[in-house]
Amino acid sequence: MADRPRKPSVPTDNGGRDGTGAGTAVLTRTRTRKPNLYRVLLLNDDYTPMEFVVHVLERFFQKDRAAATQIMMHVHQNGVGECGVFTYEVAETKVTLVMDLARKHMHPLQCVMEKK
C-alpha cells in the first residue's frame, strides 16, 4: 500500500508558458523503511550474582527460567550475551531499566546495546 502513487493535491502550474495553460501533475511515492534493530547485551562481571542476572532476564526480557539460565551461563562463560533484538527506543528503555535495577541493588552489572 505504501508503494502506490498518490494523486497530487495541488497541480503545478507553469503559468501558461507552453501556450496551453495546463499544469503538470507530479506524483510522489512514499516508502516505509524497516526500523534499525539493536541488540541488547549483558556483560559479565565477577560480582553480580547469577540469580540476579536470571531475575533481570525474566523480568525485563520475558524469558522463562530455563532460557534465562541458559543466557546467564552464556554471559558467564563468554563474557557477553544477547538478551534480545529491539528497535532503538525499546532497546534503550530496556538498557536503562536493567542498569537502574542493578544500581538500586548495588551490582556492577553492565547492559549495553549495539546496532545489528
Secondary structure, DSSP 8 states (H G I E B T S, - for coil): -TTS-B--SS-EE-TTTTSS--EE---B--------EEEEEEE--SSS-HHHHHHHHHHHH---HHHHHHHHHHHHHHSEEEEEEEEHHHHHHHHHHHHHHHHHTT---EEEEEE-
